[in-house]
Amino acid sequence: MVVRSQPSNLRADVIVWQLIVWWLAGLLISPPVSAAVVKRSQMHMGTLVWVTAVAPDNTTAQRAAALALEEIKRLDQLLSTWIPTSEISRINAAAGRSPVHVSPETMEVLSSSLEIARLTDGAFNICVGPAVRAWDINAGGRIPSKDELEHLRPLVDLSQVILDHQLQTVFLAHPGMEVDIGGIGKGFAADRAVLAMQEAGATAGVVALSGDIKTFGRLPGGERFVFGIQHPRREPGRLLARLELENEAVSTAGDYQRYFIQHGIRYHHILDPATLRPARLTQSVTIIASEGTVADGLDTGIFVLGPTKGMALIEQLPEVEGVIVGHDGAVYVSTGLQNRLQLEPDIAPAYLAP
């Protein structure tokens, strides 16, 4: 028997923003006269983007929110693999033939991707797209043969992604290679959108793209923004924990959004680049970091690494914290979150980082 997930880009948005909406509800009824709170949403990067802007007046808040959404739209035009004219699409089309001149933004997100790959010993890999497609998770799922996956292995070799920072070019050395920054691009866009809001005069705000959130400042009245971590094995909306955020980004990777179950085995979209098969050590990873780019890239890489190696990496990195749910449901909490994280009453951490 095959059981398939219900593909929806909106599910994570509903879960993530549920607590934030509750938190803001009372303030929006009668906000302090000294501040304005504006919320807006649009579809970008294949998901519903939510922006909340806090500013001294409504005009500034409206402008900040609008500029944040405009910045995300602009980045989507550069980074999307679904837009044929994007820089990422042009890089992929020229694989094995010629370098492609790119914008500073594209060079930055690709450089960050390779750095996250280095930190995670290759567990985060922006070239794994051809293997992900072979599993066909979005269209119901299939199990590719060992020979099929081995045939794809040359296409996921990150050493063949050549960045020339002096000439501002990107070259994929092997024909058929592709880069896809879907595992880091939303965090990058959230960082850039927050900068746009701050430059417009916003004093606080939130940018959320699916499970990637970036916050800055505090709400009127001094409250922090609240984030809810979805439980990876309970129905949507049932939480594992809650966390207050201030000048931080959070990103979650899990095996519960895009998957199919065949003969009792769950096959999901987060592949281990070493095997080109679904990573098996983890159910979900939530990373809190000062930058959305870091949080977004690390959650996928640490999902592949698993709880032991993943938590060891988190503890080594400055301004990075995390919550890992292992394959057996055990919950691992990093040192810096142990006095901040509010686990649901029926959940106890199995492991706390020393």
C-alpha positions as CSV (number, residue, x, y, z in Angstrom):
1,M,0.0,0.0,0.0
2,V,1.2,3.5,-0.8
3,V,0.2,6.5,1.4
4,R,1.0,9.9,0.0
5,S,1.4,13.3,1.6
6,Q,-1.0,16.1,0.7
7,P,1.3,18.6,-1.2
8,S,0.7,22.1,0.0
9,N,2.9,25.1,0.2
10,L,0.5,26.7,2.6
11,R,0.6,24.1,5.4
12,A,3.8,25.3,7.0
13,D,2.6,29.0,6.7
14,V,-0.5,28.2,8.7
15,I,1.4,26.3,11.4
16,V,4.2,28.8,11.7
17,W,2.0,31.9,11.8
18,Q,-0.8,30.5,14.0
19,L,1.0,31.6,17.2
20,I,2.2,34.9,15.7
21,V,-1.4,35.8,14.7
22,W,-2.6,34.9,18.1
23,W,0.1,37.1,19.6
24,L,-0.7,40.1,17.4
25,A,-4.5,39.8,17.7
26,G,-4.9,41.8,20.9
27,L,-2.5,44.5,19.7
28,L,-4.3,45.0,16.4
29,I,-7.6,45.6,18.1
30,S,-6.2,48.7,19.9
31,P,-2.5,49.3,19.0
32,P,-0.5,51.8,21.0
33,V,-0.8,55.3,19.6
34,S,3.0,55.5,19.3
35,A,3.3,52.6,16.8
36,A,1.5,51.1,13.8
37,V,1.4,47.4,12.9
38,V,0.8,46.4,9.3
39,K,0.5,42.8,8.0
40,R,0.6,41.9,4.3
41,S,0.9,38.7,2.3
42,Q,1.6,37.8,-1.4
43,M,2.6,34.6,-3.3
44,H,6.3,34.5,-4.1
45,M,9.0,31.8,-4.3
46,G,6.2,29.2,-4.6
47,T,4.7,30.0,-1.2
48,L,2.6,32.5,0.6
49,V,4.9,35.2,2.0
50,W,3.8,37.0,5.2
51,V,5.2,40.3,6.3
52,T,4.5,42.2,9.5
53,A,6.0,45.7,9.9
54,V,6.0,47.8,13.0
55,A,6.8,51.5,12.6
56,P,6.1,54.9,14.2
57,D,3.2,55.6,11.8
58,N,1.0,53.8,9.4
59,T,2.5,55.3,6.3
60,T,6.0,54.1,7.2
61,A,4.7,50.6,8.2
62,Q,2.8,50.3,4.9
63,R,5.9,51.3,2.9
64,A,8.2,49.0,4.8
65,A,5.9,46.0,4.2
66,A,5.5,46.8,0.5
67,L,9.3,47.1,0.0
68,A,9.9,43.8,1.8
69,L,7.5,42.0,-0.6
70,E,9.0,43.8,-3.6
71,E,12.5,42.7,-2.6
72,I,11.4,39.1,-2.3
73,K,9.8,39.3,-5.7
74,R,13.0,40.8,-7.2
75,L,15.1,38.0,-5.7
76,D,12.7,35.4,-7.0
77,Q,13.3,36.7,-10.5
78,L,17.0,36.1,-10.0
79,L,17.0,32.8,-8.1
80,S,14.0,30.7,-9.2
81,T,14.5,27.5,-11.1
82,W,10.9,27.9,-12.4
83,I,11.6,31.1,-14.3
84,P,13.6,30.4,-17.5
85,T,15.2,33.9,-17.5
86,S,16.4,33.8,-13.9
87,E,20.2,33.7,-13.3
88,I,19.9,30.3,-11.7
89,S,18.1,28.9,-14.8
90,R,20.7,30.5,-17.1
91,I,23.5,28.9,-15.0
92,N,21.9,25.5,-15.3
93,A,21.2,25.9,-19.1
94,A,24.9,26.6,-19.6
95,A,26.2,23.6,-17.6
96,G,29.3,22.1,-19.2
97,R,29.4,24.8,-21.8
98,S,30.3,28.3,-20.4
99,P,30.4,30.4,-17.3
100,V,27.5,32.8,-16.6
101,H,27.9,36.3,-15.3
102,V,25.6,36.8,-12.3
103,S,24.5,39.5,-9.9
104,P,26.1,40.0,-6.4
105,E,23.0,38.5,-4.9
106,T,23.2,35.3,-6.8
107,M,27.0,35.0,-6.1
108,E,26.4,35.6,-2.4
109,V,23.7,33.0,-2.0
110,L,25.8,30.4,-4.0
111,S,28.9,31.2,-1.9
112,S,26.8,30.8,1.3
113,S,25.5,27.5,0.0
114,L,29.0,26.2,-0.6
115,E,30.1,27.4,2.9
116,I,27.1,25.5,4.5
117,A,28.1,22.5,2.5
118,R,31.6,22.7,3.9
119,L,30.4,23.1,7.5
120,T,28.1,20.1,7.1
121,D,30.7,17.9,5.3
122,G,28.6,17.9,2.2
123,A,25.3,17.0,3.9
124,F,23.8,20.2,2.4
125,N,24.1,20.1,-1.4
126,I,22.5,22.5,-3.9
127,C,23.2,20.1,-6.8
128,V,21.1,17.2,-5.5
129,G,18.0,18.3,-7.6
130,P,18.3,15.6,-10.3
131,A,18.2,12.9,-7.7
132,V,15.3,14.5,-5.9
133,R,13.4,14.5,-9.2
134,A,14.2,10.8,-9.7
135,W,12.2,10.1,-6.5
136,D,9.3,12.2,-8.0
137,I,7.9,13.0,-4.6
138,N,5.8,15.9,-5.8
139,A,4.0,13.7,-8.3
140,G,3.2,10.9,-6.0
141,G,6.6,9.3,-5.6
142,R,8.6,6.4,-7.0
143,I,11.6,4.4,-5.9
144,P,14.5,4.7,-8.4
145,S,16.9,1.8,-8.9
146,K,20.4,1.8,-7.6
147,D,21.8,2.0,-11.1
148,E,19.6,5.0,-11.8
149,L,20.9,6.9,-8.8
150,E,24.5,6.0,-9.5
151,H,24.1,7.3,-13.0
152,L,23.2,10.7,-11.4
153,R,26.1,10.8,-9.0
154,P,28.4,12.9,-11.2
155,L,25.7,15.6,-11.3
156,V,25.7,16.2,-7.5
157,D,29.5,16.8,-7.3
158,L,29.8,20.2,-5.6
159,S,33.5,20.5,-6.6
160,Q,32.2,21.0,-10.1
161,V,30.5,24.3,-9.1
162,I,33.0,26.9,-9.9
163,L,32.6,30.4,-8.6
164,D,34.9,33.2,-10.0
165,H,34.4,36.1,-7.6
166,Q,36.7,38.4,-9.6
167,L,34.8,37.9,-12.9
168,Q,31.5,37.4,-11.0
169,T,30.7,34.2,-12.9
170,V,29.4,30.8,-12.1
171,F,30.2,27.6,-14.1
172,L,28.9,24.1,-13.7
173,A,31.6,22.0,-15.2
174,H,29.6,18.8,-15.8
175,P,26.9,18.8,-18.5
176,G,23.5,18.1,-17.0
177,M,24.4,19.6,-13.6
178,E,21.9,22.0,-11.9
179,V,22.0,24.2,-8.9
180,D,18.8,24.8,-6.9
181,I,18.9,27.1,-3.9
182,G,15.5,26.1,-2.7
183,G,17.1,24.8,0.5
184,I,18.6,28.2,1.4
185,G,17.0,30.8,-0.8
186,K,14.0,31.6,1.4
187,G,16.2,32.4,4.3
188,F,18.4,34.6,2.1
189,A,15.3,36.4,0.9
190,A,14.0,36.9,4.4
191,D,17.3,38.5,5.4
192,R,17.2,40.9,2.4
193,A,13.5,41.7,3.0
194,V,14.3,42.6,6.7
195,L,17.0,45.0,5.5
196,A,14.5,46.7,3.2
197,M,12.1,47.1,6.0
198,Q,14.7,48.6,8.3
199,E,15.9,51.0,5.6
200,A,12.3,52.1,5.2
201,G,12.0,53.0,8.8
202,A,10.4,50.0,10.4
203,T,11.4,49.5,14.0
204,A,10.4,45.8,14.2
205,G,8.9,43.1,12.0
206,V,8.7,39.6,10.7
207,V,9.2,38.1,7.3
208,A,8.0,34.5,6.8
209,L,8.4,32.4,3.7
210,S,6.9,29.0,4.5
211,G,9.0,27.6,7.4
212,D,11.6,30.3,7.2
213,I,11.2,33.3,9.4
214,K,13.3,36.4,10.2
215,T,12.5,38.8,13.0
216,F,13.8,42.1,14.2
217,G,13.0,44.3,17.1
218,R,9.9,43.8,19.4
219,L,6.2,44.4,19.1
220,P,4.6,47.6,20.5
221,G,4.6,47.1,24.3
222,G,7.9,45.2,24.3
223,E,6.7,41.7,23.5
224,R,8.9,39.4,21.4
225,F,7.6,37.5,18.4
226,V,6.4,33.9,19.1
227,F,7.2,30.9,16.9
228,G,5.6,27.5,17.1
229,I,7.5,24.4,16.1
230,Q,5.3,21.8,14.4
231,H,5.4,18.3,15.9
232,P,6.7,16.1,13.0
233,R,4.4,13.1,13.8
234,R,1.2,14.9,14.9
235,E,-1.5,16.5,12.8
236,P,-0.9,20.0,11.4
237,G,-1.2,22.6,14.1
238,R,-0.1,20.3,17.0
239,L,3.1,21.8,18.3
240,L,6.3,20.4,19.7
241,A,7.4,23.6,21.3
242,R,7.1,27.4,21.4
243,L,9.8,30.0,21.3
244,E,10.1,33.7,21.5
245,L,12.3,35.4,18.9
246,E,14.1,38.8,18.8
247,N,16.5,39.8,16.0
248,E,16.7,36.1,15.0
249,A,15.8,33.8,12.2
250,V,14.3,30.4,12.5
251,S,14.0,27.6,9.9
252,T,12.6,24.1,10.1
253,A,13.3,21.1,7.8
254,G,11.2,17.9,8.2
255,D,10.1,14.7,6.6
256,Y,6.4,15.3,7.1
257,Q,5.6,17.8,4.3
258,R,6.6,16.0,1.1
259,Y,6.7,12.2,1.3
260,F,5.0,9.0,0.4
261,I,4.8,5.7,2.4
262,Q,5.3,2.4,0.7
263,H,5.2,-0.9,2.5
264,G,5.4,1.0,5.8
265,I,8.5,2.9,4.9
266,R,8.5,6.7,4.6
267,Y,10.2,8.2,1.6
268,H,10.7,12.0,1.7
269,H,12.3,14.8,-0.2
270,I,15.4,15.4,1.9
271,L,18.1,13.2,0.4
272,D,21.4,12.3,1.8
273,P,23.9,13.4,-0.9
274,A,26.1,10.4,0.0
275,T,23.5,7.8,-0.8
276,L,21.0,9.9,-2.9
277,R,18.3,8.3,-0.8
278,P,16.1,9.9,1.9
279,A,18.0,10.7,5.1
280,R,17.0,8.3,7.9
281,L,18.4,9.7,11.1
282,T,15.9,12.6,11.7
283,Q,12.3,13.6,11.7
284,S,12.8,17.3,11.9
285,V,15.3,20.0,12.6
286,T,14.7,23.6,13.7
287,I,17.6,26.0,13.6
288,I,17.7,29.5,15.3
289,A,20.4,31.8,14.0
290,S,21.1,35.5,13.6
291,E,20.8,35.1,9.8
292,G,18.0,33.5,7.8
293,T,20.5,32.2,5.2
294,V,22.4,30.3,7.9
295,A,19.3,28.9,9.6
296,D,17.8,27.8,6.2
297,G,20.9,26.0,5.0
298,L,21.8,24.4,8.3
299,D,18.4,22.8,9.0
300,T,18.7,20.7,5.8
301,G,22.3,19.8,6.3
302,I,21.8,18.9,10.0
303,F,18.7,16.9,9.1
304,V,21.0,14.7,7.0
305,L,23.8,14.6,9.6
306,G,21.4,13.4,12.3
307,P,21.2,14.2,16.0
308,T,24.6,13.3,17.2
309,K,26.7,15.0,14.5
310,G,24.1,17.7,14.0
311,M,24.0,18.8,17.6
312,A,27.8,18.7,17.9
313,L,27.9,21.1,15.0
314,I,25.3,23.4,16.5
315,E,27.3,23.6,19.7
316,Q,30.4,24.7,17.8
317,L,28.8,27.5,15.8
318,P,28.3,31.0,17.4
319,E,24.8,32.4,17.4
320,V,23.3,29.1,16.3
321,E,20.9,27.0,18.4
322,G,18.7,24.1,17.4
323,V,16.0,21.5,18.2
324,I,16.4,18.1,16.6
325,V,13.8,15.3,16.6
326,G,15.6,12.0,16.0
327,H,14.2,9.1,13.9
328,D,12.8,7.5,17.1
329,G,11.1,10.7,18.2
330,A,13.8,11.7,20.8
331,V,14.1,15.4,21.2
332,Y,17.5,17.1,21.4
333,V,17.9,20.7,22.6
334,S,21.0,22.8,22.3
335,T,22.6,24.6,25.2
336,G,21.4,28.1,24.4
337,L,17.7,27.0,24.1
338,Q,17.4,25.1,27.3
339,N,16.0,28.1,29.3
340,R,14.1,29.5,26.3
341,L,12.3,26.7,24.7
342,Q,8.8,25.9,25.9
343,L,8.1,22.3,25.1
344,E,4.5,21.1,25.1
345,P,3.4,19.6,28.5
346,D,3.5,16.0,27.2
347,I,6.9,16.3,25.7
348,A,10.2,16.0,27.5
349,P,13.6,16.4,26.0
350,A,15.4,13.1,25.8
351,Y,18.8,14.7,25.3
352,L,20.2,18.1,26.4
353,A,23.4,19.3,24.9
354,P,26.1,19.6,27.7
